[in-house]
């Protein structure tokens, strides 16, 4: 079967244009909506999108605001989690999607969690990759540094608000896999102030009291040695989400979706098959 033919589309909002890519050709099949991490774009998911296409699953890949082809206006209030969640809902509503599997990676996982809590009836399944449900430092001894760091990052964001580029680099996750290469190139994809504002959002997240509102099947994935997501946090998350399954990969990186795409794809497809959400394609 051919590769997915991703159509580039846009939504116009009062807060700017958001770009996304969709291949919706399989009627009555679910659609997997992908939310990437900080300073990336929709190319994070190319490998998984191709694998799902072989199983006749529709895919929708978002360039989050501030990233890729989407609006990069330097306004602090545009980069709060509820704004990203609303963007996601507007796209899903515009495309009239009914069977939605939502996947969020790192920062995209914050958005996915917020969406699943606010719109639990709209999701068929939820996939969380390298995702915190509370401030990443809450499970660490340096939690007391949260607010000094928050203040410093906000100050740097305002000091750098003048910074901009005539053209931002479009990061291709399939090509830029090395840690330092991808980290530094990621900073050329968006205004530095936007990057810093989004980092500060992590200080505010706390979905711990609302996780029980999530009723769809949930797959939680992390690496064994993730410097941002601890085993204790994942255990707490899994306990509160009754319909969840946890997969721990024997890796040493937070960047699972971007650096271990084949393993992630296999785990997601296996989960969706076991839950009866997707079925193997039978060839005659």
Residue pairs with C-beta under 8 A, 6 or more apart in sequence:
1 53
1 54
2 53
3 50
3 53
4 23
4 49
4 50
4 52
4 53
4 59
5 23
5 25
6 21
6 22
6 23
6 49
6 59
6 61
7 21
7 22
7 23
8 19
8 20
8 21
8 69
9 19
9 20
9 21
9 22
10 17
10 18
10 19
10 20
11 17
11 18
11 20
11 87
11 90
11 91
11 94
13 87
13 90
15 65
15 71
15 73
15 78
15 83
16 65
16 70
16 71
16 73
16 78
17 70
17 71
18 62
18 63
18 64
18 65
18 70
18 71
18 87
18 90
18 91
19 62
19 63
19 68
19 69
19 70
20 42
20 60
20 61
20 62
20 63
20 91
21 42
21 60
21 61
21 63
22 58
22 59
22 60
22 61
22 95
23 49
23 53
23 58
23 59
24 31
24 58
24 60
24 95
25 58
26 56
26 57
26 58
29 56
29 57
29 58
29 99
29 278
30 57
30 58
30 99
30 100
30 101
30 124
30 125
30 277
30 278
31 57
31 58
31 59
31 60
31 95
31 97
31 99
31 100
31 101
32 48
32 49
32 52
32 57
32 58
32 59
32 60
32 100
32 101
32 102
32 103
33 60
33 62
33 88
33 91
33 92
33 97
33 100
33 101
33 102
33 103
34 42
34 44
34 45
34 48
34 49
34 59
34 60
34 61
34 62
34 103
34 105
34 108
35 62
35 64
35 84
35 88
35 102
35 103
35 104
35 105
35 108
35 109
35 111
35 112
36 42
36 44
36 45
36 61
36 62
36 63
36 64
36 67
36 105
36 108
36 257
37 44
37 105
37 106
37 107
37 108
37 130
37 255
37 257
37 258
38 106
38 107
38 186
38 195
38 198
38 199
39 67
39 171
39 186
39 187
39 189
39 190
39 195
40 67
40 171
40 173
40 186
40 189
40 258
41 63
41 64
41 67
41 68
41 69
41 170
41 171
41 173
41 189
42 61
42 62
42 63
42 68
43 171
43 172
43 173
43 174
44 105
44 173
44 257
44 258
45 59
45 61
45 103
45 257
46 173
46 174
46 261
47 174
47 261
47 262
47 265
48 103
48 261
48 264
48 265
48 268
49 59
49 61
51 265
51 269
52 59
52 269
52 278
53 59
54 281
55 269
55 278
55 279
55 280
55 281
56 281
57 101
57 278
60 91
60 95
60 97
62 87
62 88
62 91
63 69
63 70
64 70
64 84
64 87
64 107
64 108
64 111
65 71
65 72
65 78
65 79
65 83
65 84
65 87
66 72
66 78
66 79
66 190
66 191
66 194
66 195
66 198
67 189
67 190
68 170
68 171
68 189
69 170
71 78
72 168
72 190
72 191
72 194
74 161
74 164
74 191
74 193
74 194
76 157
76 197
77 83
79 194
79 197
79 198
79 201
80 201
81 110
81 111
81 114
81 201
81 204
81 205
82 114
84 110
84 111
84 114
85 111
85 114
85 115
85 118
88 102
88 111
88 115
89 115
89 118
89 119
92 100
92 122
99 124
100 122
100 123
100 124
101 123
101 124
101 125
101 126
101 127
101 272
101 277
102 112
102 115
102 116
102 123
102 125
102 126
102 127
103 112
103 126
103 127
103 128
103 129
103 268
104 110
104 111
104 112
104 113
104 126
104 127
104 128
104 129
104 131
105 129
105 130
105 131
105 256
105 257
105 258
106 129
106 130
106 131
106 228
106 254
106 255
106 257
107 198
107 201
107 202
109 128
109 129
109 130
109 131
109 132
110 131
110 132
110 201
110 202
110 205
112 126
112 127
112 128
112 131
113 128
113 131
113 133
113 207
113 211
113 214
114 207
115 123
116 123
116 126
116 213
116 214
116 216
116 218
117 207
117 210
117 211
117 213
117 214
120 213
120 214
120 215
120 216
123 216
124 216
124 217
124 277
125 216
125 217
125 218
125 219
125 271
125 272
125 275
125 277
126 214
126 216
126 217
126 218
126 219
127 218
127 219
127 221
127 268
127 271
128 218
128 219
128 220
128 221
129 221
129 222
129 256
129 257
129 264
130 221
130 222
130 223
130 226
130 228
130 229
130 254
130 255
130 256
130 257
131 220
131 222
131 229
132 202
132 205
132 228
132 229
132 233
133 205
133 206
133 207
133 208
133 211
133 233
133 236
133 237
134 205
134 206
134 207
134 208
134 233
135 143
135 146
135 202
135 203
135 204
135 205
135 206
136 202
136 228
136 229
137 143
137 145
137 146
138 233
139 230
139 232
139 233
140 230
146 203
147 203
149 203
150 200
150 203
153 196
153 197
153 199
153 200
154 196
154 197
154 200
156 196
157 192
157 193
157 196
157 197
157 200
158 193
160 191
160 192
160 193
160 196
161 191
161 193
163 191
163 192
163 193
164 191
165 188
168 188
168 189
168 190
169 185
169 188
169 189
170 189
171 182
171 185
171 186
171 188
171 189
173 182
173 258
176 182
176 185
177 258
177 259
179 253
179 255
182 255
182 258
187 195
208 236
208 240
211 237
211 240
211 241
212 240
212 241
212 242
214 241
214 243
215 243
216 243
217 243
217 244
217 245
217 271
217 275
217 277
218 241
218 243
218 244
218 245
219 244
219 245
219 247
219 267
219 268
219 271
220 234
220 237
220 238
220 241
220 244
220 245
220 246
220 247
221 246
221 247
221 248
221 249
221 256
221 264
221 267
222 229
222 231
222 234
222 246
222 247
222 248
222 249
222 256
223 248
223 249
223 250
223 251
223 252
223 253
223 254
223 256
224 248
224 249
224 250
224 251
224 252
225 251
225 252
225 253
226 253
226 254
227 254
228 254
229 254
231 248
234 246
234 248
235 246
237 244
238 244
238 245
238 246
245 271
247 267
247 271
249 256
249 260
249 263
249 267
251 260
251 263
253 259
253 260
256 263
256 264
257 264
269 278
272 278
273 279
273 280
